[in-house]
Amino acid sequence: MPASPADELIRTLFSHPDPESRKQAAAGLGGTSGGGGPAIAALVRALHDTDRGVRAAVAAALAAIGAPAVGSLVLAMEDGDWVVRYRAAEALGSIRDERSGTALLRALSDPRDHVRYMAAKGLGRLGERRAIGPLTEALSDENEFVRRAAERALAALR
């Protein structure tokens, strides 16, 4: 049986040496309706790609898939690699789902400032009203970028 288009994209995502080809494969997986669970699982695994641009394309593809990807993204928020948590938070911040807001609220206390920044940014984008208290606390975060993201998020919520 010939490989499906999603199978071909997954193969490219993990085996092509050119980052541009991997980015295109990620975008294709984000746009496929037939990829389903295997596409989501492959994209979440690809958050570990060595290329920053590929990881950004993967996050955008997961955001494009939307609600079906939320469960896998919430699990990715527990990854030991802060870069994976950062990109998972980025994708969750684009998906209107209660689980996204809950995961981003937890991420406001992540040990890595990059993740806290993306969580604050996403909470503002989602209009997550439950975040007002935690975002107010984030105004005193040690990192200036987290403080600014919290300030912008609070402004968006008001």
Protein Blocks (a to p, Z undefined) as FASTA:
>chain_A
ZZdfklmmmmmmmmpmblklmmmmmmmmmmpmklmmmlmmmmmmmmmpmbfklmmmmmmm
mmmnmmmlmmmmmmmmmpfblklmmmmmmmmmmmccfklmmmmmmmmmgfblklmmmmmm
mmmmnopaklmmmmmmmmmgfblklmmmmmmmmmmmZZ
